[in-house]
Amino acid sequence: MSDSESAESPAEKSEAEWREELTDEEYRVLRESGTEARFSGDYVDHDEEGVYRCGACGTVLFESETKYDSSCGWPAFYAAEEESITREVDESHGMTRTEVKCANCDSHLGHIFDDGPEPTGKRFCINSVAIDFDEE
């Protein structure tokens, strides 16, 4: 990789570059706003201590202590690193939801709902394929 390529920010990558870097499933979820099958992801029942990062660019998104068992079929968190995410209205599939994206690379992570536990009342419902885990 050349110096100019390594200095390129994730926001400046072309879709062709993302397609080269990501697996087909990662690309479908992260770049095309897809959803993995319920209960299929590596992090649904994961309960180790550490941080969850964006699967595309490595930005820290969630702390393990905010993860909980929502029984929804995807990893769920009651809080995010707010500076690391953006929210957008998603009116696909005949409903209105709030999509969660990585603020650094604009990759789709999942959706947020207002049925989570205290202290926030939020449920960040996140695709496992959209995140990577780092032990602390």
Phi and psi in degrees as GROMACS dihedral restraints (atoms count N, CA, C in turn):
[ dihedral_restraints ]
;  ai    aj    ak    al  type     phi  dphi    fc
    3     4     5     6     1   -79.6    20    10
    4     5     6     7     1   165.9    20    10
    6     7     8     9     1   -60.8    20    10
    7     8     9    10     1   -37.1    20    10
    9    10    11    12     1   -68.3    20    10
   10    11    12    13     1   -34.7    20    10
   12    13    14    15     1   -70.9    20    10
   13    14    15    16     1   -40.8    20    10
   15    16    17    18     1   -70.2    20    10
   16    17    18    19     1   -24.8    20    10
   18    19    20    21     1   -84.9    20    10
   19    20    21    22     1   -10.8    20    10
   21    22    23    24     1   -66.6    20    10
   22    23    24    25     1   131.7    20    10
   24    25    26    27     1   -78.3    20    10
   25    26    27    28     1   153.0    20    10
   27    28    29    30     1   -56.4    20    10
   28    29    30    31     1   -33.4    20    10
   30    31    32    33     1   -67.0    20    10
   31    32    33    34     1   -20.2    20    10
   33    34    35    36     1   -94.7    20    10
   34    35    36    37     1    -3.8    20    10
   36    37    38    39     1   -71.4    20    10
   37    38    39    40     1   143.1    20    10
   39    40    41    42     1   -80.0    20    10
   40    41    42    43     1   162.7    20    10
   42    43    44    45     1   -63.4    20    10
   43    44    45    46     1   -31.3    20    10
   45    46    47    48     1   -64.1    20    10
   46    47    48    49     1   -39.8    20    10
   48    49    50    51     1   -66.6    20    10
   49    50    51    52     1   -42.0    20    10
   51    52    53    54     1   -61.2    20    10
   52    53    54    55     1   -42.4    20    10
   54    55    56    57     1   -61.8    20    10
   55    56    57    58     1   -35.0    20    10
   57    58    59    60     1   -70.0    20    10
   58    59    60    61     1   -36.4    20    10
   60    61    62    63     1   -81.9    20    10
   61    62    63    64     1   -32.2    20    10
   63    64    65    66     1  -101.2    20    10
   64    65    66    67     1   153.4    20    10
   66    67    68    69     1   -68.7    20    10
   67    68    69    70     1   167.5    20    10
   69    70    71    72     1   -57.7    20    10
   70    71    72    73     1   -43.6    20    10
   72    73    74    75     1   -68.8    20    10
   73    74    75    76     1   -42.2    20    10
   75    76    77    78     1   -60.2    20    10
   76    77    78    79     1   -44.0    20    10
   78    79    80    81     1   -63.2    20    10
   79    80    81    82     1   -43.8    20    10
   81    82    83    84     1   -60.2    20    10
   82    83    84    85     1   -42.1    20    10
   84    85    86    87     1   -80.0    20    10
   85    86    87    88     1   -55.2    20    10
   87    88    89    90     1   -68.8    20    10
   88    89    90    91     1   -39.9    20    10
   90    91    92    93     1  -104.0    20    10
   91    92    93    94     1   -21.3    20    10
   93    94    95    96     1  -114.4    20    10
   94    95    96    97     1    12.5    20    10
   96    97    98    99     1    57.8    20    10
   97    98    99   100     1    38.5    20    10
   99   100   101   102     1   -79.2    20    10
  100   101   102   103     1   176.7    20    10
  102   103   104   105     1  -133.6    20    10
  103   104   105   106     1   134.7    20    10
  105   106   107   108     1   -78.7    20    10
  106   107   108   109     1   160.9    20    10
  108   109   110   111     1   -64.0    20    10
  109   110   111   112     1   144.2    20    10
  111   112   113   114     1   -56.8    20    10
  112   113   114   115     1   142.6    20    10
  114   115   116   117     1    59.1    20    10
  115   116   117   118     1    18.5    20    10
  117   118   119   120     1  -100.7    20    10
  118   119   120   121     1   -15.4    20    10
  120   121   122   123     1   -83.2    20    10
  121   122   123   124     1   154.4    20    10
  123   124   125   126     1   -64.2    20    10
  124   125   126   127     1   -24.7    20    10
  126   127   128   129     1  -106.2    20    10
  127   128   129   130     1     8.5    20    10
  129   130   131   132     1   -58.6    20    10
  130   131   132   133     1   -50.3    20    10
  132   133   134   135     1  -105.6    20    10
  133   134   135   136     1    17.2    20    10
  135   136   137   138     1   -76.0    20    10
  136   137   138   139     1   131.9    20    10
  138   139   140   141     1  -138.5    20    10
  139   140   141   142     1    28.8    20    10
  141   142   143   144     1   -81.4    20    10
  142   143   144   145     1   160.2    20    10
  144   145   146   147     1   -85.1    20    10
  145   146   147   148     1   136.3    20    10
  147   148   149   150     1   160.6    20    10
  148   149   150   151     1  -154.4    20    10
  150   151   152   153     1  -127.5    20    10
  151   152   153   154     1   152.3    20    10
  153   154   155   156     1  -107.9    20    10
  154   155   156   157     1   128.4    20    10
  156   157   158   159     1  -112.6    20    10
  157   158   159   160     1   158.9    20    10
  159   160   161   162     1   -60.6    20    10
  160   161   162   163     1   130.7    20    10
  162   163   164   165     1   -69.1    20    10
  163   164   165   166     1   -15.5    20    10
  165   166   167   168     1   -94.5    20    10
  166   167   168   169     1   -43.5    20    10
  168   169   170   171     1  -123.0    20    10
  169   170   171   172     1    -9.0    20    10
  171   172   173   174     1    88.5    20    10
  172   173   174   175     1     2.8    20    10
  174   175   176   177     1   -63.2    20    10
  175   176   177   178     1   135.0    20    10
  177   178   179   180     1   -69.0    20    10
  178   179   180   181     1   126.0    20    10
  180   181   182   183     1  -113.0    20    10
  181   182   183   184     1   -40.8    20    10
  183   184   185   186     1  -140.4    20    10
  184   185   186   187     1   145.6    20    10
  186   187   188   189     1   -93.9    20    10
  187   188   189   190     1   143.8    20    10
  189   190   191   192     1   -59.7    20    10
  190   191   192   193     1   -31.1    20    10
  192   193   194   195     1   -68.5    20    10
  193   194   195   196     1   -11.5    20    10
  195   196   197   198     1   -95.6    20    10
  196   197   198   199     1    -1.4    20    10
  198   199   200   201     1   -82.6    20    10
  199   200   201   202     1   141.1    20    10
  201   202   203   204     1  -147.7    20    10
  202   203   204   205     1   165.4    20    10
  204   205   206   207     1   -88.6    20    10
  205   206   207   208     1   104.3    20    10
  207   208   209   210     1   -95.7    20    10
  208   209   210   211     1    -9.1    20    10
  210   211   212   213     1    61.0    20    10
  211   212   213   214     1    22.5    20    10
  213   214   215   216     1   -88.0    20    10
  214   215   216   217     1   -14.3    20    10
  216   217   218   219     1   100.8    20    10
  217   218   219   220     1    -3.7    20    10
  219   220   221   222     1  -132.7    20    10
  220   221   222   223     1   158.4    20    10
  222   223   224   225     1   -57.7    20    10
  223   224   225   226     1   137.0    20    10
  225   226   227   228     1  -127.2    20    10
  226   227   228   229     1   140.4    20    10
  228   229   230   231     1  -132.2    20    10
  229   230   231   232     1   146.1    20    10
  231   232   233   234     1   -93.9    20    10
  232   233   234   235     1    -6.3    20    10
  234   235   236   237     1  -153.7    20    10
  235   236   237   238     1   153.3    20    10
  237   238   239   240     1  -124.7    20    10
  238   239   240   241     1   165.2    20    10
  240   241   242   243     1   -73.6    20    10
  241   242   243   244     1    98.6    20    10
  243   244   245   246     1   -55.6    20    10
  244   245   246   247     1   -35.1    20    10
  246   247   248   249     1   -72.3    20    10
  247   248   249   250     1   -11.7    20    10
  249   250   251   252     1   -97.6    20    10
  250   251   252   253     1    -4.9    20    10
  252   253   254   255     1  -127.5    20    10
  253   254   255   256     1   158.9    20    10
  255   256   257   258     1  -125.8    20    10
  256   257   258   259     1   160.2    20    10
  258   259   260   261     1  -121.9    20    10
  259   260   261   262     1   138.3    20    10
  261   262   263   264     1  -137.8    20    10
  262   263   264   265     1   147.1    20    10
  264   265   266   267     1   -70.0    20    10
  265   266   267   268     1   131.8    20    10
  267   268   269   270     1  -122.2    20    10
  268   269   270   271     1   112.4    20    10
  270   271   272   273     1  -107.7    20    10
  271   272   273   274     1    23.8    20    10
  273   274   275   276     1   -76.7    20    10
  274   275   276   277     1   163.5    20    10
  276   277   278   279     1    60.3    20    10
  277   278   279   280     1    28.4    20    10
  279   280   281   282     1    70.7    20    10
  280   281   282   283     1    20.9    20    10
  282   283   284   285     1  -143.9    20    10
  283   284   285   286     1   164.5    20    10
  285   286   287   288     1  -109.0    20    10
  286   287   288   289     1   122.3    20    10
  288   289   290   291     1  -134.1    20    10
  289   290   291   292     1   172.4    20    10
  291   292   293   294     1  -109.2    20    10
  292   293   294   295     1   116.0    20    10
  294   295   296   297     1   -82.2    20    10
  295   296   297   298     1   143.4    20    10
  297   298   299   300     1  -109.9    20    10
  298   299   300   301     1   129.0    20    10
  300   301   302   303     1  -127.3    20    10
  301   302   303   304     1   157.3    20    10
  303   304   305   306     1   -71.4    20    10
  304   305   306   307     1   127.8    20    10
  306   307   308   309     1   -69.6    20    10
  307   308   309   310     1   -23.1    20    10
  309   310   311   312     1   -82.8    20    10
  310   311   312   313     1   -39.7    20    10
  312   313   314   315     1  -125.0    20    10
  313   314   315   316     1     1.0    20    10
  315   316   317   318     1    65.4    20    10
  316   317   318   319     1    25.8    20    10
  318   319   320   321     1   -83.4    20    10
  319   320   321   322     1   143.1    20    10
  321   322   323   324     1   -70.3    20    10
  322   323   324   325     1   132.0    20    10
  324   325   326   327     1  -111.5    20    10
  325   326   327   328     1   -40.8    20    10
  327   328   329   330     1   164.9    20    10
  328   329   330   331     1  -143.4    20    10
  330   331   332   333     1  -137.8    20    10
  331   332   333   334     1   161.0    20    10
  333   334   335   336     1  -119.0    20    10
  334   335   336   337     1   139.2    20    10
  336   337   338   339     1  -129.0    20    10
  337   338   339   340     1   160.2    20    10
  339   340   341   342     1   -96.2    20    10
  340   341   342   343     1    34.6    20    10
  342   343   344   345     1  -123.4    20    10
  343   344   345   346     1    28.7    20    10
  345   346   347   348     1   -91.4    20    10
  346   347   348   349     1   177.3    20    10
  348   349   350   351     1   -78.7    20    10
  349   350   351   352     1   169.0    20    10
  351   352   353   354     1   -68.4    20    10
  352   353   354   355     1   151.3    20    10
  354   355   356   357     1   -91.5    20    10
  355   356   357   358     1    -6.2    20    10
  357   358   359   360     1  -101.8    20    10
  358   359   360   361     1   -27.1    20    10
  360   361   362   363     1    74.3    20    10
  361   362   363   364     1    10.0    20    10
  363   364   365   366     1  -104.1    20    10
  364   365   366   367     1   150.4    20    10
  366   367   368   369     1  -127.8    20    10
  367   368   369   370     1   104.7    20    10
  369   370   371   372     1   -83.1    20    10
  370   371   372   373     1   107.8    20    10
  372   373   374   375     1   -97.2    20    10
  373   374   375   376     1   105.9    20    10
  375   376   377   378     1  -118.6    20    10
  376   377   378   379     1   136.9    20    10
  378   379   380   381     1   -68.5    20    10
  379   380   381   382     1   131.3    20    10
  381   382   383   384     1   -58.2    20    10
  382   383   384   385     1   -38.9    20    10
  384   385   386   387     1   -67.9    20    10
  385   386   387   388     1   -15.4    20    10
  387   388   389   390     1   -88.0    20    10
  388   389   390   391     1    -5.9    20    10
  390   391   392   393     1  -131.1    20    10
  391   392   393   394     1   157.8    20    10
  393   394   395   396     1  -125.6    20    10
  394   395   396   397     1   150.7    20    10
  396   397   398   399     1  -108.7    20    10
  397   398   399   400     1   137.6    20    10
  399   400   401   402     1  -123.2    20    10
  400   401   402   403     1   126.1    20    10
  402   403   404   405     1   -69.6    20    10
  403   404   405   406     1   148.6    20    10
